[in-house]
């Protein structure tokens, strides 16, 4: 039981981290500008010899409500962390 909980927690954590890393350019930009992630998105990405330029815009609230994938992977990430902590606590008990 304890090993299964740990495996489930690692799987949940891995899924959440994979999605977090895929959104990292957005979340890093938003963290620097102190704006709410994930309600922002990057658009007009242009790469040239000088580097990459892009614009950051807000995700419309209707789209965030109707397509809540950001909520799924962030809750999965926190559920994985909680499951791993619970499994370690049960193992040490």
PDB file of N, CA, C and O in Angstrom, chain B, residues numbered from 101:
ATOM      1  N   UNK B 101       0.822  -1.200   0.000  1.00  0.00           N
ATOM      2  CA  UNK B 101       0.000   0.000   0.000  1.00  0.00           C
ATOM      3  C   UNK B 101       0.861   1.257   0.000  1.00  0.00           C
ATOM      4  O   UNK B 101       0.599   2.199  -0.748  1.00  0.00           O
ATOM      5  N   UNK B 102       1.897   1.266   0.849  1.00  0.00           N
ATOM      6  CA  UNK B 102       2.751   2.442   0.943  1.00  0.00           C
ATOM      7  C   UNK B 102       3.536   2.652  -0.345  1.00  0.00           C
ATOM      8  O   UNK B 102       3.726   3.781  -0.796  1.00  0.00           O
ATOM      9  N   UNK B 103       3.989   1.541  -0.928  1.00  0.00           N
ATOM     10  CA  UNK B 103       4.744   1.641  -2.173  1.00  0.00           C
ATOM     11  C   UNK B 103       3.839   2.103  -3.308  1.00  0.00           C
ATOM     12  O   UNK B 103       4.252   2.904  -4.146  1.00  0.00           O
ATOM     13  N   UNK B 104       2.610   1.605  -3.338  1.00  0.00           N
ATOM     14  CA  UNK B 104       1.665   2.043  -4.368  1.00  0.00           C
ATOM     15  C   UNK B 104       1.360   3.528  -4.244  1.00  0.00           C
ATOM     16  O   UNK B 104       1.282   4.235  -5.249  1.00  0.00           O
ATOM     17  N   UNK B 105       1.188   4.002  -3.016  1.00  0.00           N
ATOM     18  CA  UNK B 105       0.956   5.433  -2.814  1.00  0.00           C
ATOM     19  C   UNK B 105       2.133   6.255  -3.310  1.00  0.00           C
ATOM     20  O   UNK B 105       1.949   7.298  -3.937  1.00  0.00           O
ATOM     21  N   UNK B 106       3.333   5.789  -3.032  1.00  0.00           N
ATOM     22  CA  UNK B 106       4.525   6.504  -3.473  1.00  0.00           C
ATOM     23  C   UNK B 106       4.613   6.518  -4.995  1.00  0.00           C
ATOM     24  O   UNK B 106       4.968   7.541  -5.580  1.00  0.00           O
ATOM     25  N   UNK B 107       4.299   5.413  -5.636  1.00  0.00           N
ATOM     26  CA  UNK B 107       4.331   5.351  -7.101  1.00  0.00           C
ATOM     27  C   UNK B 107       3.271   6.271  -7.703  1.00  0.00           C
ATOM     28  O   UNK B 107       3.539   6.969  -8.680  1.00  0.00           O
ATOM     29  N   UNK B 108       2.075   6.274  -7.127  1.00  0.00           N
ATOM     30  CA  UNK B 108       1.019   7.168  -7.606  1.00  0.00           C
ATOM     31  C   UNK B 108       1.438   8.622  -7.426  1.00  0.00           C
ATOM     32  O   UNK B 108       1.235   9.442  -8.321  1.00  0.00           O
ATOM     33  N   UNK B 109       2.021   8.944  -6.275  1.00  0.00           N
ATOM     34  CA  UNK B 109       2.482  10.306  -6.028  1.00  0.00           C
ATOM     35  C   UNK B 109       3.559  10.738  -6.999  1.00  0.00           C
ATOM     36  O   UNK B 109       3.545  11.873  -7.477  1.00  0.00           O
ATOM     37  N   UNK B 110       4.494   9.850  -7.297  1.00  0.00           N
ATOM     38  CA  UNK B 110       5.560  10.179  -8.248  1.00  0.00           C
ATOM     39  C   UNK B 110       4.985  10.369  -9.647  1.00  0.00           C
ATOM     40  O   UNK B 110       5.421  11.255 -10.381  1.00  0.00           O
ATOM     41  N   UNK B 111       4.005   9.541 -10.022  1.00  0.00           N
ATOM     42  CA  UNK B 111       3.372   9.696 -11.339  1.00  0.00           C
ATOM     43  C   UNK B 111       2.634  11.033 -11.439  1.00  0.00           C
ATOM     44  O   UNK B 111       2.749  11.731 -12.446  1.00  0.00           O
ATOM     45  N   UNK B 112       1.881  11.387 -10.402  1.00  0.00           N
ATOM     46  CA  UNK B 112       1.172  12.669 -10.402  1.00  0.00           C
ATOM     47  C   UNK B 112       2.145  13.838 -10.439  1.00  0.00           C
ATOM     48  O   UNK B 112       1.947  14.798 -11.184  1.00  0.00           O
ATOM     49  N   UNK B 113       3.191  13.752  -9.635  1.00  0.00           N
ATOM     50  CA  UNK B 113       4.197  14.808  -9.602  1.00  0.00           C
ATOM     51  C   UNK B 113       4.887  14.944 -10.954  1.00  0.00           C
ATOM     52  O   UNK B 113       5.124  16.059 -11.418  1.00  0.00           O
ATOM     53  N   UNK B 114       5.208  13.827 -11.585  1.00  0.00           N
ATOM     54  CA  UNK B 114       5.865  13.859 -12.896  1.00  0.00           C
ATOM     55  C   UNK B 114       4.974  14.512 -13.941  1.00  0.00           C
ATOM     56  O   UNK B 114       5.441  15.335 -14.727  1.00  0.00           O
ATOM     57  N   UNK B 115       3.694  14.152 -13.957  1.00  0.00           N
ATOM     58  CA  UNK B 115       2.767  14.754 -14.910  1.00  0.00           C
ATOM     59  C   UNK B 115       2.675  16.265 -14.699  1.00  0.00           C
ATOM     60  O   UNK B 115       2.701  17.033 -15.661  1.00  0.00           O
ATOM     61  N   UNK B 116       2.567  16.685 -13.446  1.00  0.00           N
ATOM     62  CA  UNK B 116       2.495  18.116 -13.163  1.00  0.00           C
ATOM     63  C   UNK B 116       3.766  18.846 -13.534  1.00  0.00           C
ATOM     64  O   UNK B 116       3.709  19.954 -14.067  1.00  0.00           O
ATOM     65  N   UNK B 117       4.924  18.240 -13.259  1.00  0.00           N
ATOM     66  CA  UNK B 117       6.195  18.891 -13.589  1.00  0.00           C
ATOM     67  C   UNK B 117       6.428  18.969 -15.092  1.00  0.00           C
ATOM     68  O   UNK B 117       6.972  19.959 -15.581  1.00  0.00           O
ATOM     69  N   UNK B 118       6.024  17.939 -15.828  1.00  0.00           N
ATOM     70  CA  UNK B 118       6.166  17.982 -17.290  1.00  0.00           C
ATOM     71  C   UNK B 118       5.366  19.140 -17.859  1.00  0.00           C
ATOM     72  O   UNK B 118       5.855  19.862 -18.728  1.00  0.00           O
ATOM     73  N   UNK B 119       4.158  19.326 -17.387  1.00  0.00           N
ATOM     74  CA  UNK B 119       3.346  20.444 -17.861  1.00  0.00           C
ATOM     75  C   UNK B 119       3.889  21.779 -17.384  1.00  0.00           C
ATOM     76  O   UNK B 119       3.828  22.765 -18.118  1.00  0.00           O
ATOM     77  N   UNK B 120       4.417  21.830 -16.175  1.00  0.00           N
ATOM     78  CA  UNK B 120       5.004  23.067 -15.675  1.00  0.00           C
ATOM     79  C   UNK B 120       6.208  23.468 -16.511  1.00  0.00           C
ATOM     80  O   UNK B 120       6.372  24.644 -16.839  1.00  0.00           O
ATOM     81  N   UNK B 121       7.053  22.501 -16.861  1.00  0.00           N
ATOM     82  CA  UNK B 121       8.233  22.790 -17.681  1.00  0.00           C
ATOM     83  C   UNK B 121       7.814  23.207 -19.084  1.00  0.00           C
ATOM     84  O   UNK B 121       8.454  24.072 -19.682  1.00  0.00           O
ATOM     85  N   UNK B 122       6.755  22.611 -19.619  1.00  0.00           N
ATOM     86  CA  UNK B 122       6.313  23.007 -20.959  1.00  0.00           C
ATOM     87  C   UNK B 122       5.770  24.432 -20.963  1.00  0.00           C
ATOM     88  O   UNK B 122       5.827  25.113 -21.987  1.00  0.00           O
ATOM     89  N   UNK B 123       5.246  24.885 -19.832  1.00  0.00           N
ATOM     90  CA  UNK B 123       4.767  26.259 -19.715  1.00  0.00           C
ATOM     91  C   UNK B 123       5.813  27.191 -19.102  1.00  0.00           C
ATOM     92  O   UNK B 123       5.499  28.344 -18.804  1.00  0.00           O
ATOM     93  N   UNK B 124       7.048  26.720 -18.908  1.00  0.00           N
ATOM     94  CA  UNK B 124       8.053  27.508 -18.196  1.00  0.00           C
ATOM     95  C   UNK B 124       8.339  28.866 -18.821  1.00  0.00           C
ATOM     96  O   UNK B 124       8.434  29.848 -18.085  1.00  0.00           O
ATOM     97  N   UNK B 125       8.485  28.978 -20.157  1.00  0.00           N
ATOM     98  CA  UNK B 125       8.734  30.329 -20.698  1.00  0.00           C
ATOM     99  C   UNK B 125       7.642  31.315 -20.331  1.00  0.00           C
ATOM    100  O   UNK B 125       7.919  32.489 -20.087  1.00  0.00           O
ATOM    101  N   UNK B 126       6.400  30.844 -20.290  1.00  0.00           N
ATOM    102  CA  UNK B 126       5.294  31.724 -19.923  1.00  0.00           C
ATOM    103  C   UNK B 126       5.363  32.056 -18.436  1.00  0.00           C
ATOM    104  O   UNK B 126       5.264  33.220 -18.050  1.00  0.00           O
ATOM    105  N   UNK B 127       5.534  31.028 -17.602  1.00  0.00           N
ATOM    106  CA  UNK B 127       5.513  31.260 -16.159  1.00  0.00           C
ATOM    107  C   UNK B 127       6.709  32.087 -15.713  1.00  0.00           C
ATOM    108  O   UNK B 127       6.589  32.887 -14.785  1.00  0.00           O
ATOM    109  N   UNK B 128       7.872  31.910 -16.362  1.00  0.00           N
ATOM    110  CA  UNK B 128       9.057  32.689 -16.006  1.00  0.00           C
ATOM    111  C   UNK B 128       8.847  34.159 -16.339  1.00  0.00           C
ATOM    112  O   UNK B 128       9.184  35.035 -15.542  1.00  0.00           O
ATOM    113  N   UNK B 129       8.291  34.429 -17.517  1.00  0.00           N
ATOM    114  CA  UNK B 129       8.013  35.803 -17.920  1.00  0.00           C
ATOM    115  C   UNK B 129       7.012  36.449 -16.973  1.00  0.00           C
ATOM    116  O   UNK B 129       7.172  37.602 -16.574  1.00  0.00           O
ATOM    117  N   UNK B 130       5.997  35.705 -16.625  1.00  0.00           N
ATOM    118  CA  UNK B 130       4.952  36.235 -15.755  1.00  0.00           C
ATOM    119  C   UNK B 130       5.488  36.480 -14.350  1.00  0.00           C
ATOM    120  O   UNK B 130       5.101  37.452 -13.702  1.00  0.00           O
ATOM    121  N   UNK B 131       6.380  35.605 -13.870  1.00  0.00           N
ATOM    122  CA  UNK B 131       6.949  35.783 -12.536  1.00  0.00           C
ATOM    123  C   UNK B 131       7.802  37.040 -12.469  1.00  0.00           C
ATOM    124  O   UNK B 131       7.785  37.751 -11.464  1.00  0.00           O
ATOM    125  N   UNK B 132       8.545  37.318 -13.531  1.00  0.00           N
ATOM    126  CA  UNK B 132       9.375  38.525 -13.552  1.00  0.00           C
ATOM    127  C   UNK B 132       8.495  39.767 -13.537  1.00  0.00           C
ATOM    128  O   UNK B 132       8.800  40.741 -12.848  1.00  0.00           O
ATOM    129  N   UNK B 133       7.414  39.734 -14.291  1.00  0.00           N
ATOM    130  CA  UNK B 133       6.538  40.899 -14.386  1.00  0.00           C
ATOM    131  C   UNK B 133       5.487  40.935 -13.284  1.00  0.00           C
ATOM    132  O   UNK B 133       4.663  41.849 -13.246  1.00  0.00           O
ATOM    133  N   UNK B 134       5.505  39.939 -12.376  1.00  0.00           N
ATOM    134  CA  UNK B 134       4.584  39.859 -11.244  1.00  0.00           C
ATOM    135  C   UNK B 134       3.123  39.905 -11.696  1.00  0.00           C
ATOM    136  O   UNK B 134       2.328  40.716 -11.222  1.00  0.00           O
ATOM    137  N   UNK B 135       2.801  39.012 -12.624  1.00  0.00           N
ATOM    138  CA  UNK B 135       1.432  38.920 -13.121  1.00  0.00           C
ATOM    139  C   UNK B 135       0.893  37.519 -12.869  1.00  0.00           C
ATOM    140  O   UNK B 135       1.676  36.583 -12.702  1.00  0.00           O
ATOM    141  N   UNK B 136      -0.419  37.354 -12.839  1.00  0.00           N
ATOM    142  CA  UNK B 136      -0.987  36.049 -12.481  1.00  0.00           C
ATOM    143  C   UNK B 136      -0.824  35.002 -13.578  1.00  0.00           C
ATOM    144  O   UNK B 136      -1.325  35.174 -14.689  1.00  0.00           O
ATOM    145  N   UNK B 137      -0.127  33.928 -13.263  1.00  0.00           N
ATOM    146  CA  UNK B 137      -0.021  32.780 -14.158  1.00  0.00           C
ATOM    147  C   UNK B 137      -1.094  31.797 -13.734  1.00  0.00           C
ATOM    148  O   UNK B 137      -1.287  31.661 -12.526  1.00  0.00           O
ATOM    149  N   UNK B 138      -1.780  31.130 -14.563  1.00  0.00           N
ATOM    150  CA  UNK B 138      -1.654  30.909 -15.999  1.00  0.00           C
ATOM    151  C   UNK B 138      -2.628  31.715 -16.834  1.00  0.00           C
ATOM    152  O   UNK B 138      -2.931  31.327 -17.962  1.00  0.00           O
ATOM    153  N   UNK B 139      -3.124  32.820 -16.315  1.00  0.00           N
ATOM    154  CA  UNK B 139      -4.096  33.598 -17.071  1.00  0.00           C
ATOM    155  C   UNK B 139      -3.444  34.502 -18.100  1.00  0.00           C
ATOM    156  O   UNK B 139      -4.082  35.419 -18.618  1.00  0.00           O
ATOM    157  N   UNK B 140      -2.188  34.250 -18.397  1.00  0.00           N
ATOM    158  CA  UNK B 140      -1.506  34.983 -19.449  1.00  0.00           C
ATOM    159  C   UNK B 140      -0.952  33.999 -20.444  1.00  0.00           C
ATOM    160  O   UNK B 140      -0.719  32.837 -20.110  1.00  0.00           O
ATOM    161  N   UNK B 141      -0.740  34.442 -21.647  1.00  0.00           N
ATOM    162  CA  UNK B 141      -0.163  33.578 -22.658  1.00  0.00           C
ATOM    163  C   UNK B 141       0.772  34.388 -23.550  1.00  0.00           C
ATOM    164  O   UNK B 141       0.679  35.613 -23.630  1.00  0.00           O
ATOM    165  N   UNK B 142       1.662  33.680 -24.207  1.00  0.00           N
ATOM    166  CA  UNK B 142       2.636  34.309 -25.094  1.00  0.00           C
ATOM    167  C   UNK B 142       2.099  34.238 -26.520  1.00  0.00           C
ATOM    168  O   UNK B 142       1.583  33.204 -26.945  1.00  0.00           O
ATOM    169  N   UNK B 143       2.222  35.336 -27.251  1.00  0.00           N
ATOM    170  CA  UNK B 143       1.843  35.330 -28.659  1.00  0.00           C
ATOM    171  C   UNK B 143       2.798  36.237 -29.426  1.00  0.00           C
ATOM    172  O   UNK B 143       3.607  36.946 -28.828  1.00  0.00           O
ATOM    173  N   UNK B 144       2.701  36.211 -30.744  1.00  0.00           N
ATOM    174  CA  UNK B 144       3.604  36.943 -31.643  1.00  0.00           C
ATOM    175  C   UNK B 144       5.062  36.616 -31.352  1.00  0.00           C
ATOM    176  O   UNK B 144       5.885  37.517 -31.186  1.00  0.00           O
ATOM    177  N   UNK B 145       5.380  35.332 -31.289  1.00  0.00           N
ATOM    178  CA  UNK B 145       6.758  34.908 -31.053  1.00  0.00           C
ATOM    179  C   UNK B 145       7.513  35.000 -32.370  1.00  0.00           C
ATOM    180  O   UNK B 145       7.143  34.355 -33.351  1.00  0.00           O
ATOM    181  N   UNK B 146       8.582  35.811 -32.389  1.00  0.00           N
ATOM    182  CA  UNK B 146       9.384  36.007 -33.601  1.00  0.00           C
ATOM    183  C   UNK B 146      10.839  35.755 -33.246  1.00  0.00           C
ATOM    184  O   UNK B 146      11.392  36.390 -32.348  1.00  0.00           O
ATOM    185  N   UNK B 147      11.454  34.817 -33.968  1.00  0.00           N
ATOM    186  CA  UNK B 147      12.876  34.528 -33.758  1.00  0.00           C
ATOM    187  C   UNK B 147      13.667  35.103 -34.920  1.00  0.00           C
ATOM    188  O   UNK B 147      13.309  34.905 -36.081  1.00  0.00           O
ATOM    189  N   UNK B 148      14.733  35.808 -34.609  1.00  0.00           N
ATOM    190  CA  UNK B 148      15.636  36.315 -35.642  1.00  0.00           C
ATOM    191  C   UNK B 148      17.057  36.258 -35.116  1.00  0.00           C
ATOM    192  O   UNK B 148      17.304  35.670 -34.063  1.00  0.00           O
ATOM    193  N   UNK B 149      18.003  36.868 -35.841  1.00  0.00           N
ATOM    194  CA  UNK B 149      19.409  36.784 -35.428  1.00  0.00           C
ATOM    195  C   UNK B 149      19.690  37.543 -34.130  1.00  0.00           C
ATOM    196  O   UNK B 149      20.702  37.280 -33.480  1.00  0.00           O
ATOM    197  N   UNK B 150      18.835  38.460 -33.747  1.00  0.00           N
ATOM    198  CA  UNK B 150      19.025  39.220 -32.508  1.00  0.00           C
ATOM    199  C   UNK B 150      18.476  38.493 -31.285  1.00  0.00           C
ATOM    200  O   UNK B 150      18.798  38.852 -30.153  1.00  0.00           O
ATOM    201  N   UNK B 151      17.656  37.482 -31.506  1.00  0.00           N
ATOM    202  CA  UNK B 151      17.062  36.743 -30.395  1.00  0.00           C
ATOM    203  C   UNK B 151      15.594  36.478 -30.648  1.00  0.00           C
ATOM    204  O   UNK B 151      15.141  36.457 -31.793  1.00  0.00           O
ATOM    205  N   UNK B 152      14.872  36.281 -29.595  1.00  0.00           N
ATOM    206  CA  UNK B 152      13.442  35.983 -29.685  1.00  0.00           C
ATOM    207  C   UNK B 152      12.656  37.125 -29.058  1.00  0.00           C
ATOM    208  O   UNK B 152      12.955  37.564 -27.947  1.00  0.00           O
ATOM    209  N   UNK B 153      11.659  37.593 -29.772  1.00  0.00           N
ATOM    210  CA  UNK B 153      10.775  38.615 -29.210  1.00  0.00           C
ATOM    211  C   UNK B 153       9.363  38.040 -29.149  1.00  0.00           C
ATOM    212  O   UNK B 153       8.979  37.232 -29.995  1.00  0.00           O
ATOM    213  N   UNK B 154       8.608  38.453 -28.165  1.00  0.00           N
ATOM    214  CA  UNK B 154       7.247  37.952 -27.992  1.00  0.00           C
ATOM    215  C   UNK B 154       6.450  38.961 -27.193  1.00  0.00           C
ATOM    216  O   UNK B 154       6.997  39.893 -26.604  1.00  0.00           O
ATOM    217  N   UNK B 155       5.154  38.754 -27.187  1.00  0.00           N
ATOM    218  CA  UNK B 155       4.260  39.579 -26.395  1.00  0.00           C
ATOM    219  C   UNK B 155       3.500  38.675 -25.435  1.00  0.00           C
ATOM    220  O   UNK B 155       3.189  37.528 -25.759  1.00  0.00           O
ATOM    221  N   UNK B 156       3.210  39.194 -24.273  1.00  0.00           N
ATOM    222  CA  UNK B 156       2.461  38.447 -23.269  1.00  0.00           C
ATOM    223  C   UNK B 156       1.096  39.105 -23.125  1.00  0.00           C
ATOM    224  O   UNK B 156       1.001  40.315 -22.919  1.00  0.00           O
ATOM    225  N   UNK B 157       0.045  38.306 -23.234  1.00  0.00           N
ATOM    226  CA  UNK B 157      -1.305  38.839 -23.108  1.00  0.00           C
ATOM    227  C   UNK B 157      -2.122  38.018 -22.136  1.00  0.00           C
ATOM    228  O   UNK B 157      -1.752  36.898 -21.786  1.00  0.00           O
ATOM    229  N   UNK B 158      -3.223  38.574 -21.706  1.00  0.00           N
ATOM    230  CA  UNK B 158      -4.095  37.876 -20.761  1.00  0.00           C
ATOM    231  C   UNK B 158      -4.961  36.845 -21.466  1.00  0.00           C
ATOM    232  O   UNK B 158      -5.455  37.082 -22.569  1.00  0.00           O
ATOM    233  N   UNK B 159      -5.138  35.709 -20.827  1.00  0.00           N
ATOM    234  CA  UNK B 159      -6.059  34.684 -21.297  1.00  0.00           C
ATOM    235  C   UNK B 159      -7.463  35.128 -20.896  1.00  0.00           C
ATOM    236  O   UNK B 159      -7.704  35.431 -19.728  1.00  0.00           O
ATOM    237  N   UNK B 160      -8.386  35.172 -21.847  1.00  0.00           N
ATOM    238  CA  UNK B 160      -9.748  35.586 -21.488  1.00  0.00           C
ATOM    239  C   UNK B 160     -10.347  34.657 -20.429  1.00  0.00           C
ATOM    240  O   UNK B 160     -10.126  33.447 -20.460  1.00  0.00           O
ATOM    241  N   UNK B 161     -11.091  35.222 -19.510  1.00  0.00           N
ATOM    242  CA  UNK B 161     -11.652  34.447 -18.408  1.00  0.00           C
ATOM    243  C   UNK B 161     -12.584  33.347 -18.912  1.00  0.00           C
ATOM    244  O   UNK B 161     -12.627  32.265 -18.327  1.00  0.00           O
ATOM    245  N   UNK B 162     -13.336  33.607 -19.994  1.00  0.00           N
ATOM    246  CA  UNK B 162     -14.227  32.581 -20.539  1.00  0.00           C
ATOM    247  C   UNK B 162     -13.429  31.375 -21.016  1.00  0.00           C
ATOM    248  O   UNK B 162     -13.838  30.233 -20.806  1.00  0.00           O
ATOM    249  N   UNK B 163     -12.291  31.627 -21.659  1.00  0.00           N
ATOM    250  CA  UNK B 163     -11.462  30.524 -22.142  1.00  0.00           C
ATOM    251  C   UNK B 163     -10.840  29.762 -20.975  1.00  0.00           C
ATOM    252  O   UNK B 163     -10.728  28.537 -21.025  1.00  0.00           O
ATOM    253  N   UNK B 164     -10.440  30.470 -19.938  1.00  0.00           N
ATOM    254  CA  UNK B 164      -9.873  29.807 -18.760  1.00  0.00           C
ATOM    255  C   UNK B 164     -10.913  28.935 -18.061  1.00  0.00           C
ATOM    256  O   UNK B 164     -10.578  27.879 -17.523  1.00  0.00           O
ATOM    257  N   UNK B 165     -12.159  29.368 -18.066  1.00  0.00           N
ATOM    258  CA  UNK B 165     -13.225  28.590 -17.438  1.00  0.00           C
ATOM    259  C   UNK B 165     -13.640  27.415 -18.323  1.00  0.00           C
ATOM    260  O   UNK B 165     -13.859  26.311 -17.824  1.00  0.00           O
ATOM    261  N   UNK B 166     -13.748  27.643 -19.629  1.00  0.00           N
ATOM    262  CA  UNK B 166     -14.217  26.595 -20.543  1.00  0.00           C
ATOM    263  C   UNK B 166     -13.152  25.558 -20.866  1.00  0.00           C
ATOM    264  O   UNK B 166     -13.491  24.423 -21.199  1.00  0.00           O
ATOM    265  N   UNK B 167     -11.880  25.912 -20.779  1.00  0.00           N
ATOM    266  CA  UNK B 167     -10.780  24.992 -21.079  1.00  0.00           C
ATOM    267  C   UNK B 167      -9.797  25.006 -19.910  1.00  0.00           C
ATOM    268  O   UNK B 167      -8.712  25.575 -20.028  1.00  0.00           O
ATOM    269  N   UNK B 168     -10.160  24.389 -18.785  1.00  0.00           N
ATOM    270  CA  UNK B 168      -9.346  24.526 -17.567  1.00  0.00           C
ATOM    271  C   UNK B 168      -8.200  23.522 -17.462  1.00  0.00           C
ATOM    272  O   UNK B 168      -7.973  22.964 -16.389  1.00  0.00           O
ATOM    273  N   UNK B 169      -7.464  23.279 -18.568  1.00  0.00           N
ATOM    274  CA  UNK B 169      -6.360  22.320 -18.495  1.00  0.00           C
ATOM    275  C   UNK B 169      -5.291  22.789 -17.513  1.00  0.00           C
ATOM    276  O   UNK B 169      -4.669  21.960 -16.849  1.00  0.00           O
ATOM    277  N   UNK B 170      -5.064  24.092 -17.406  1.00  0.00           N
ATOM    278  CA  UNK B 170      -4.084  24.632 -16.464  1.00  0.00           C
ATOM    279  C   UNK B 170      -4.438  24.223 -15.040  1.00  0.00           C
ATOM    280  O   UNK B 170      -3.551  23.962 -14.227  1.00  0.00           O
ATOM    281  N   UNK B 171      -5.734  24.167 -14.738  1.00  0.00           N
ATOM    282  CA  UNK B 171      -6.176  23.779 -13.404  1.00  0.00           C
ATOM    283  C   UNK B 171      -5.923  22.297 -13.154  1.00  0.00           C
ATOM    284  O   UNK B 171      -5.547  21.904 -12.049  1.00  0.00           O
ATOM    285  N   UNK B 172      -6.130  21.475 -14.182  1.00  0.00           N
ATOM    286  CA  UNK B 172      -5.924  20.032 -14.050  1.00  0.00           C
ATOM    287  C   UNK B 172      -4.476  19.721 -13.714  1.00  0.00           C
ATOM    288  O   UNK B 172      -4.209  18.980 -12.769  1.00  0.00           O
ATOM    289  N   UNK B 173      -3.523  20.283 -14.482  1.00  0.00           N
ATOM    290  CA  UNK B 173      -2.138  19.912 -14.217  1.00  0.00           C
ATOM    291  C   UNK B 173      -1.598  20.560 -12.951  1.00  0.00           C
ATOM    292  O   UNK B 173      -0.723  19.984 -12.305  1.00  0.00           O
ATOM    293  N   UNK B 174      -2.087  21.738 -12.574  1.00  0.00           N
ATOM    294  CA  UNK B 174      -1.584  22.327 -11.327  1.00  0.00           C
ATOM    295  C   UNK B 174      -2.128  21.569 -10.112  1.00  0.00           C
ATOM    296  O   UNK B 174      -1.400  21.368  -9.139  1.00  0.00           O
ATOM    297  N   UNK B 175      -3.390  21.147 -10.153  1.00  0.00           N
ATOM    298  CA  UNK B 175      -3.930  20.339  -9.054  1.00  0.00           C
ATOM    299  C   UNK B 175      -3.238  18.985  -9.004  1.00  0.00           C
ATOM    300  O   UNK B 175      -2.986  18.457  -7.921  1.00  0.00           O
ATOM    301  N   UNK B 176      -2.924  18.415 -10.180  1.00  0.00           N
ATOM    302  CA  UNK B 176      -2.198  17.146 -10.232  1.00  0.00           C
ATOM    303  C   UNK B 176      -0.822  17.282  -9.599  1.00  0.00           C
ATOM    304  O   UNK B 176      -0.377  16.392  -8.875  1.00  0.00           O
ATOM    305  N   UNK B 177      -0.155  18.386  -9.867  1.00  0.00           N
ATOM    306  CA  UNK B 177       1.163  18.631  -9.272  1.00  0.00           C
ATOM    307  C   UNK B 177       1.067  18.676  -7.750  1.00  0.00           C
ATOM    308  O   UNK B 177       1.857  18.028  -7.062  1.00  0.00           O
ATOM    309  N   UNK B 178       0.117  19.426  -7.223  1.00  0.00           N
ATOM    310  CA  UNK B 178      -0.033  19.524  -5.772  1.00  0.00           C
ATOM    311  C   UNK B 178      -0.522  18.216  -5.160  1.00  0.00           C
ATOM    312  O   UNK B 178      -0.135  17.875  -4.042  1.00  0.00           O
ATOM    313  N   UNK B 179      -1.367  17.481  -5.877  1.00  0.00           N
ATOM    314  CA  UNK B 179      -1.818  16.177  -5.381  1.00  0.00           C
ATOM    315  C   UNK B 179      -0.653  15.202  -5.306  1.00  0.00           C
ATOM    316  O   UNK B 179      -0.571  14.401  -4.375  1.00  0.00           O
ATOM    317  N   UNK B 180       0.248  15.265  -6.279  1.00  0.00           N
ATOM    318  CA  UNK B 180       1.435  14.408  -6.248  1.00  0.00           C
ATOM    319  C   UNK B 180       2.328  14.724  -5.067  1.00  0.00           C
ATOM    320  O   UNK B 180       2.827  13.819  -4.399  1.00  0.00           O
ATOM    321  N   UNK B 181       2.532  16.006  -4.808  1.00  0.00           N
ATOM    322  CA  UNK B 181       3.350  16.409  -3.658  1.00  0.00           C
ATOM    323  C   UNK B 181       2.697  15.933  -2.360  1.00  0.00           C
ATOM    324  O   UNK B 181       3.368  15.388  -1.484  1.00  0.00           O
ATOM    325  N   UNK B 182       1.389  16.140  -2.243  1.00  0.00           N
ATOM    326  CA  UNK B 182       0.678  15.707  -1.041  1.00  0.00           C
ATOM    327  C   UNK B 182       0.694  14.200  -0.852  1.00  0.00           C
ATOM    328  O   UNK B 182       0.840  13.718   0.271  1.00  0.00           O
ATOM    329  N   UNK B 183       0.547  13.453  -1.936  1.00  0.00           N
ATOM    330  CA  UNK B 183       0.560  11.992  -1.851  1.00  0.00           C
ATOM    331  C   UNK B 183       1.924  11.474  -1.435  1.00  0.00           C
ATOM    332  O   UNK B 183       2.020  10.552  -0.625  1.00  0.00           O
ATOM    333  N   UNK B 184       2.981  12.061  -1.985  1.00  0.00           N
ATOM    334  CA  UNK B 184       4.340  11.641  -1.610  1.00  0.00           C
ATOM    335  C   UNK B 184       4.606  11.947  -0.138  1.00  0.00           C
ATOM    336  O   UNK B 184       5.167  11.115   0.575  1.00  0.00           O
ATOM    337  N   UNK B 185       4.208  13.127   0.318  1.00  0.00           N
ATOM    338  CA  UNK B 185       4.400  13.483   1.726  1.00  0.00           C
ATOM    339  C   UNK B 185       3.614  12.530   2.624  1.00  0.00           C
ATOM    340  O   UNK B 185       4.127  12.086   3.651  1.00  0.00           O
ATOM    341  N   UNK B 186       2.376  12.213   2.246  1.00  0.00           N
ATOM    342  CA  UNK B 186       1.560  11.291   3.032  1.00  0.00           C
ATOM    343  C   UNK B 186       2.186   9.898   3.061  1.00  0.00           C
ATOM    344  O   UNK B 186       2.210   9.255   4.111  1.00  0.00           O
ATOM    345  N   UNK B 187       2.694   9.422   1.915  1.00  0.00           N
ATOM    346  CA  UNK B 187       3.307   8.089   1.865  1.00  0.00           C
ATOM    347  C   UNK B 187       4.564   8.030   2.723  1.00  0.00           C
ATOM    348  O   UNK B 187       4.796   7.036   3.411  1.00  0.00           O
ATOM    349  N   UNK B 188       5.373   9.077   2.690  1.00  0.00           N
ATOM    350  CA  UNK B 188       6.588   9.110   3.520  1.00  0.00           C
ATOM    351  C   UNK B 188       6.213   9.182   4.997  1.00  0.00           C
ATOM    352  O   UNK B 188       6.847   8.535   5.831  1.00  0.00           O
ATOM    353  N   UNK B 189       5.193   9.962   5.322  1.00  0.00           N
ATOM    354  CA  UNK B 189       4.741  10.069   6.710  1.00  0.00           C
ATOM    355  C   UNK B 189       4.235   8.724   7.222  1.00  0.00           C
ATOM    356  O   UNK B 189       4.538   8.330   8.348  1.00  0.00           O
ATOM    357  N   UNK B 190       3.455   8.013   6.384  1.00  0.00           N
ATOM    358  CA  UNK B 190       2.948   6.690   6.785  1.00  0.00           C
ATOM    359  C   UNK B 190       4.077   5.684   6.946  1.00  0.00           C
ATOM    360  O   UNK B 190       4.018   4.803   7.804  1.00  0.00           O
ATOM    361  N   UNK B 191       5.106   5.820   6.115  1.00  0.00           N
ATOM    362  CA  UNK B 191       6.231   4.893   6.186  1.00  0.00           C
ATOM    363  C   UNK B 191       7.042   5.118   7.462  1.00  0.00           C
ATOM    364  O   UNK B 191       7.541   4.161   8.054  1.00  0.00           O
ATOM    365  N   UNK B 192       7.175   6.357   7.884  1.00  0.00           N
ATOM    366  CA  UNK B 192       7.957   6.676   9.082  1.00  0.00           C
ATOM    367  C   UNK B 192       7.152   6.530  10.368  1.00  0.00           C
ATOM    368  O   UNK B 192       7.723   6.577  11.457  1.00  0.00           O
ATOM    369  N   UNK B 193       5.864   6.358  10.264  1.00  0.00           N
ATOM    370  CA  UNK B 193       4.993   6.270  11.437  1.00  0.00           C
ATOM    371  C   UNK B 193       5.179   4.978  12.180  1.00  0.00           C
ATOM    372  O   UNK B 193       4.520   4.747  13.193  1.00  0.00           O
TER     373      UNK B 193
END
